[in-house]
Amino acid sequence: MSEQPVPAFKPYDGKAAHPWEQLAADRARCPVVHSPELDSVQVTSYEAVKEVGRNHEAFSCTYSAAWPLEEPVPEEMQVFALADPPRHTRQRRLVVRALSASRINRMRPFTEKTVNDLIDNLAERGGSFDLLADFAAPVSEIHIAELLGIPDADREYVLRTALLPESTGLANNEGLASPEMEAWSNYLRETVRARRDAGPGADDLTTALCFAEEDGDRFDEREIGLIILGLIAGNASTGVAIGNIACALEQHPDQKTKYLGDIDGLTDALVEEGLRYDGPILGLYRRTLKEAEIPGGHVSRPGERIYFSLGAASHDPAVFDRPDELVLDRDWKDLPASMAFGYGVHHCIGMNLGRLQAEVALSTLYRRLPGLRLRPGFTPEQVPGPMFRSWTSLEMVHDGPVLPRTDHA
């Protein structure tokens, strides 16, 4: 039996700013192969990634999608990204009722005002800023706080708690029962009781979750708290996506010129292609529960860790022509969706909110700051690790006039 190749993808030490060449080499040699670097089976082709995302009976989230633990997280902590059907199905059904498309559509004026306010602040500060810290991250933070109806006095605490390792599934089982999580549970218990006592009249997502019901089934207090943490952590990836797309545009000057020539007509295409080219999640983990074949000739055994790269799947040349280039004129009507929002039952439930923020943020930014560009001499660096695609910072400069607001504030 021939020895399997050692994958070229190295996400920890000296992570490549653009690992597409490494992932392409791995996909070409063996799209499903054990990675000593990840201590997992690495999956890189579109079809194989789709199978892992689809087959929840064989490949479980309950050991953490961020790094598979030795034991599943406690059942009461299994929410959304940490839950398999049927538990996940029930949660998603109730949240879909609360997070309706009409609720997201009503946020557009708020999104336009938020983005324009941030750009006004950047203009007052001068000609340079960090796109991530000063613009993209605040866009996502302000939106989720508004959507959830978090009081101003509590926003810093709630947003900080949502990004703790215990909250995102990055901690071990002991961490999931940490003092921070216990304090959060107490805070949420009081919040849920207060919202339920006040009745269903308020137009915020927390209240909607408190009263979401189907055939008498409702969320308990702990579930609502964990769902809110998950929604905040998930929404944070929108800020990362805005930064990734802007960076990709700056690194493809021909596509930037095309975009600036038709911002209204190309923003949807920019967001769609930008998410394909450099989405915020590079890869996720599953643990195998029962024997299953993954396209590419690999039979996964129970207990095996599986790392499936959404980014690699979105760069598969069997699906996307010129996969390692940003191409704004792809005809998406004839293409399958990229893997930016995942696949299968865990397909991102906040997709519409993320698209709204990215579309308004990018179009308004480049329309009002036409001289915007990466600071000359600045080289972006990636945050190490196999899960996220995120730059440590994006130093930008702009000169010339700041054009007027485009909202109606």
N, C-alpha and C positions, 0 to 999 in steps of 0.2 A: 504494500500500500504506500503510495507516494506521500511525502510529508506536505502538510498544508502550508501555504505561504504565510508569513508574518505580515499582518496589515501595516500599511504605511501610515495610516491615520494615527497621529499622536496628539491628543487633545490637552494634555496636562503641561508638560515642560516645553516651552517654546512653541505654543500653539500657533499654527499658521494663521495669518490674517485672513487668508482665503484658502481653506483646506480642500477646495474642489478637486485639485489635481491629485492629492493623496487619496481622496475618496473615489475618484474615477479609476485610479490604479487598482484599488482594492476591489471595486465592482467588476472591473474587467478580468481580474485574475480569479476572484472567488467572491461572489456577492453575499455569501453566507459563510462566515469563517470565524473561528475562535480568535479573540484578541487578547493577548497577554496584558496589554496596556489597560484594557477595560475589565479584565477577568470576566468576560462575557462573550457570547456569540454576537458578532457584529453583522448587521443586516443593512445592505446599501442599495439594492435595486428597488425600483418603484413597485413591482409586483410583489416582491417579498415583504417590503414594508407594509403594503396594503394588507397582506395576509395576517401579519402580526397584529395590526390594528383592528382587523375585522374579527379574528378568532379569539374572542374573550373567554371562551370555555377552556381553551388550552393555555392562553397567555394572560396572566392575571396582573391587575394593577394593585391589588391589596397589599403587596409587599413593598409598595412605594414606586411611583413612576420615576422618581429622581435617582434612587439607588436601591435596588432590591435588598430588603432586610432579610434576616434569617427566619423570621416569623412574620405572619401578616399583622398589620396594625390592628389594634382592638376594634371589634365590630362597630362600636359606637363612634369610632373615629373615621370610619370608612365613608367618605363623602366625595362625590365627583371623581377627581383624579385618583383617589385612593379606593374607589368602589367599583365592583363588577356588577353586572345584572344578576338578579332582578333588583337589588338594592339601588344600583345606579339608575335603572330605568324609572323607578318610582320618583327619585329625587329630581331627575331631569324633567319628568312630566310636570311636576309641581312648579319648578322654577321657570319652565317655558311659559306657563300661564302668567307668572309674575313679570318676567322679562320679555314682554311682548314687543313685536316690531313697532307697534304704534307708540309705545313708550319711548323707544329709541328715536323714532322719527321726530317726536316732540322736542327732543334735545338739541336739534340742529341750531336754533337761534342761540341757545346757551353755548354750544360749541363754538360758533362763530365769534361770540362776544369774548369768551375765554381766550381763544387764540389771538384775537386782535389786542386784547389787554396785555397779554404777555409780550407781543411784538412791540407795543407802545413802550413797555418797560425796557425792553432791549434797546430800542432807539434812544431812549433817554440816557442810557448808560454809556453809549459810545459805539465804536465800530467793531468790537470783538466780543465773543461770548462762547460758552460751552453749550452746544446744541442740546446735549443730553441733560445736563444738570439744570440749565437755565430755561429750557423750553419744552423738550419732549417729555421729560419726567413730570413736570408740573401739569402738562396737559392731561396726562392719564390720572394723576392724583386728584386734581380738581374735579374731574368728571366722575370718578367712582364715589368720591365723597358726596357730591351733589346727588347722584343717582340713589345712593343708599340713605340720604337724609341724615348724614352724620353731623351732629352739632359742631360748630366751629371750635368750641373748647375741647372737644374730644378727638378732633381729626388727627393730630400728631400721634396720639396714643394708639388709635385704631390702625392707622396706616403703618406705624412701626411694628405693631404686634403681628400684622398680617404677613410681614416679610421675615419673621423669625424662622429659623430652621424647623422648630417644632410645628409651626403652622403650615409650612409648605411641603412637609413630608421628607425633609432632608435630615431629620434627626432620627435617632434610634427609638425603640419603643419606650424607653425610660423618659426620653425627652418629650414624648407626646403627653406625659403626665407631669410636666414641669410646673413650678410655681407660676411661671408666666401664663401658661395655659389655664391653670386654675383661676388666676385672677381674671383672665379673659372670659372664662365661663361665668364667673360671678357678674362681671360687667354686662355680658349679654343677657343673663337671666333677668337682671333688672330692666334692661332695655326692652326685651320682649314683653315682659309683664306690663311695662308702662305703655307700649304701643297697643297691646291688646286691650288694656283698660280704656285707652282713648278711642278705640274703634277703628274701622277700616277707612275712614275718610281721607287720611293724608295720602298725597301722591308721591310716595317714595318707595323704593324697592324693599327696604326693611319692613315697612308696614305690609306691603304686598306679600312678602314671604310669611309674615305672621298670620295672615288670613288665607293663604293659598290652600285650597281644599279640593279634593276629588273623592266622591263617594264616602265622605266622612273622614278621609285620611288627611292629616295635617302634619306639618313639621313640629318636632319638639324643640325645646329651647337650645339644646346642644347642637342639633342639626343646623338650626338657623345660624348659630355662631360660626360653625365650621364652613357653612356655605358662604357666608359673608367673607370670611378669611380667604376662601378659595377664589371668590370673585375679585377681591382686591389684588391678590397675588397674580391672578390671570390677567387683570387689566393692566398691571404694571408692564406686561410684555408689549402693550400697545406703544408705550413710550420708547421701548427698545426698538420696535418695528419702525417707528418714525425716524429714529436715528439711523437705523440700518439702511432704509430706503434713501434718505438724504445722502448718506455716505456713498452708496452705490451710484447715485446720480452724479455726484462730484467726481467719481472715479471713471465715469464714462462720459467724457465731455461732448461727444457727438450726440448722445441721447439727451444730455442736459440742454444742448442748443435746440434740439427738436422739441423738448418739453416747454422751454421758455417761449417758443414760438406759438404754442397752442395749449396753454395751461388749462383752459376750460375743457377742451376736447380730449386731453390726454391724461387727466388726473386719475380717472378710473383705471386706465391702462397702467399708469405708473405704480399705483398701489398694488394691483394684481401681479404685475411682473416683479415689482420690488419684493413682495412677500415670497414669490417663488424663488427669486435669486438669492435673497438673504433674509429669510424669516427669523423671528426671534428665538425659536426653539430648534436647535440643531438635532437633538435626538432625545429619546425617552427609553425607559427600561420596562421590562416585564419579567415575571418569573413563570416558567413553564409548569403547569399543573398536571398535564397528561401528554403522552407522546403525540407529536404532531409534526407533519412535514412542512417545511418552509420552502417555497420555490427557490431553486438553486441546488437542490439535491441534499439538503440537510434535514435529518430527522432529530427533532429536539426532544430530549428526555426530561421527565419530571425533575424539578429542582434546578434546572439550568437557568442562568441569567441570560436575557436577551436584550441587547442594545440595538434599537432600530433607528436609523438616522433619517429623519424627515428631510433634512437638508440634502442628503445624498440622493434620496428618492426624487426630490424636486430638480435635481441636476442629472437625471438619468437620460442619456442620449436616445434610448429606445422610446422615450415619450416626448422629449422636448428637443427640438433642433437648436443648435448653438447654445447648449445648456449652461455654459459657464460665462455667458455674456448677458448683460442687461439689454433686453430688446423690447422697445415700447410698442412695436406694431405687430405683436403676435395676435393671431386670430383665435381668441379664447373660445369662440363658439365651436371650434373643431378640436379643442384640446381638453383632456381631463383636467380636473382641478389639481393645483399643486398640493403639497402636503403641509403647507404653512399652518393650517388650522387642524392638523391631524386627520385621522380617518376612522370610520366606524362609529360605534356608539359614543366614543369620547370626543367626537368632533366638537370643536370649541363652541360653547354655547354663547359666548360673548362676541362672536364674529361680527355681527352687524354693528355693535357699538365700536369695536376696534376699527372697522372700515370707516365709519363716520369720522372718528377722531383723526385718523391718518389722512383721509381725503381733505378735510377742512384745514388741518394743520399744514400739510405740505403745499397745497395750492395757495393758501394765504401767505405763507412764509415767502415763497418764491415770487409771488405777485408783488408783495409790498417791499421786499428787499431784493430788487433785481440784480444787485451787485454781490449777492451772497456767494461765498466760496469757502473751501477749506483754507485755513491760514497757511500761506506759503511756507514750506519747510516742515510742516506738521505731518507726522506719520501716525495714523491711528493704530492702536494696539488692541488685540482681543482679550477679553476676560477668559482666563484658562478654564478648561473643563469641557466635557462632552455634551452637556445638556443645553446650554444657552449660547446664542450668537449675540454678543453684545460688546460694543467698544467701551474701553475704560473712560474715554472722553472724546469729544469731537470739537476741536477748536476751530471756530468759524470767524470770518471777517466779512464786513460789508462796507461799501462806500457809496457815495452818491445819495440822492434823495431817498427818504423813506416815504413810500407812496401812501395815500390816505386809506383809512379803514374801509373794509368792504362789507361790514355788517351794518345793522341799522340801530346800533346802540345809541 
